[in-house]
Amino acid sequence: MVAVPRVINTTAVRLSAMFILLFGACAVLTILYMTTVAASFVIRETRFAVESEIGELAQTYSIGGLRTLVRDIERRSRRPGAFVYLVADGRGRPLAGNIGDLQPGILESSGWKGQPFKYARAGETRSLSEMGDSAPSAVAYVLPFQNGIRVIVGRDLADPIRFRTVVQRSVALALIMVGIGAFFIWFLVGRRALRRINAVSAASDNIIAGDLSQRLPVSSAGDEFDRLSSSLNQMVDRIEKLNGGLREVSDSIAHDLKTPLTRLRNRAEDAIRNGETKDDYREAMHGMLGEADNMIAIFNAMLLISRVEAGYTKFTPVPVDLGEIASDLCELYEPVIEDAGGHLKNNVRHGLVVNGNRELIGQALTNLLDNATKYGLPGGGDITVSAMKTSDAVTLSVIDAGAGIPEADRDRVLERFVRLDASRTSNRKVRGSGLGLSLVSAIMKQHNGMLELDDARPGLIARLVFPIGAFKNPS
Amino acid sequence: MKILIIEDDKPSAEYLKKALGEAGHGADIANDGESGHNMAQSGAYDALIVDRMLPKKNGLEIIADLRDSGDATPALILSALGEVDDRVTGLRAGGDDYLTKPYAFSELLARLETLQRRGLGVESETLYQVGDLVLNRLSRDVKRADQTIILQPREFRLLEYLMRNVDRVVTRTMLLEHVWDYHFDPQTNVIDVHISRLRAKIEKGFEKPLLHTVRGAGYVMRE
């Protein structure tokens, strides 16, 4: 069972309560309006009827005088559905008509008595005070005649009162229906909403507890709950992916730093066990220093990547000549590539300017040239650096004639620590951290550009794409 | 050379002092920014090694204050930050060189020694000479035992930098910085290949080697 405060706290309950209040108020206003209007309408109609009755009686009076009038009133009093009549003498005693007794004060003045008054029919055994509220009421004209004789001609109000009661009852019935309806609305919508929210909270609790594979339930209704759930699910998807990435990175860090750490430890152990001369120890120490330097390099690359990716690396973009960077770095790499049996061609002309950071772009191009040297020279071949300017981007490409990267792996190699099996198990002893392309990719993102890998048939094209206007206002 | 180490991490300061001592340089230690600044102001030092993040007063402030008061003692900034623009801000504050932690001591020593040498006016000399190898910075001639050696422009700058720092070890990163003007770690042996080409040009046909490899550190021109 659901706790009461929680039920009251649901939107559906609040909505239905508001609905009931509003509708109730409307109904009460309607009832008041309708009864007032109906009552005054009936009284006006009654007055017209009474006035025409008086017109007829006046005719009788003008022909036959008071005696004939009294006789006519006696006759009219006995008709079914008759008006109410009274002929009273100067002291108020009834002489004729169907009124037995009368609320005091009515005979005091003449004219239209629009305010309903109580009366008792002639022949009624109870007195007016005994009957109280159940006494019939009427509206009437009081007409004065000579010798203090007064004539009352009026109409009973039983029918209009019945009409008002019917209206009141039907509105009350409608109110009860509304109440029942509101309860059903709460029951159907509120309970259903509550159930769905409970399901969502339960799933969220599992997610909070660490089960990122959980998803919030999405029904087939496609309503706002489903929209909310599916956006939240997308958020969890993203978190799960990031979390997976993080785990992958930490696993990779563990692996890639453990390897040189193990080698370092092995060397130390080996030196302690087998080292005899000072030179043996020195040799071992040099090896260990090399491993330490290697680890520092990995750390630095990792730091730079995460800073660049997190947007922490602040640099002020300035105009940078890609042609200059290309010729500097080609000149730096040319001897190495020639020694490896290859040939480096630089087709980039000077004056190809983008906004960015020279050091970072230089580092990116260095990594590409490094990769091309390591993996793109199967027994010689050309490595070409070229550039292209289109209307929306400047592209700097490094093209080699090596094995390339299979299309399926091209996204993967941009991730941290990913080294393709081909490069790990390569015959030539190539050392790498698996961070080179991730760093290039991060640097390009920082420049609002990207790293594209493509097939050179055979070989790899690595493109640094700088969108024109990526930094519109270098300050 | 008398050196002031301003570094709040005591073990690394002690290690530096000991290593500098072994390299023939005396060193004092200040463990916070204020005492470091006071000691530096005494003017008794040939070079400063300043950590960037220090208690009481940070490294860049110390250097900026010293420069404001007309003190030009060469300063090497150490930093754990390693941001792209850090080097620029460090050098703008008046630092003479910049090294990111963790660093190799050989790198630090090499940089420190070239810093100190910078103060000696070597840079304004026209002729550099190491043994029978002579480099004329104006005419851009290189001769060994009166035989002209033809060098590419970059090879010339490489040799120029090595000869300017004669008898001092220069590291690969220093070469990349001064000859190519890039400040990242050369990953592969790119510099080694340039050195071996240069070596072939200046030593081929001559008996005495002048350009030596210092294992685990870099290169040195020595007679």
Interface residues (C-beta under 8 A of the other chain):
Chain A: H286 L289 G290 D293 I296 A297 N300 L303 L304 R307 Y312 T313 K314 F315 T316 D328 L329 E331 L332 Y333 P335 V336 D339 N357 E359 L360 G362 Q363 T366 N367 D370 T373 K374 G436
Chain B: G82 E83 V84 D85 T100 P102 A104 R154 L176 W180 D181 Y182 H183 F184 D185 P186 Q187 T188 N189 V190 V193 H194 R197 R215 G216
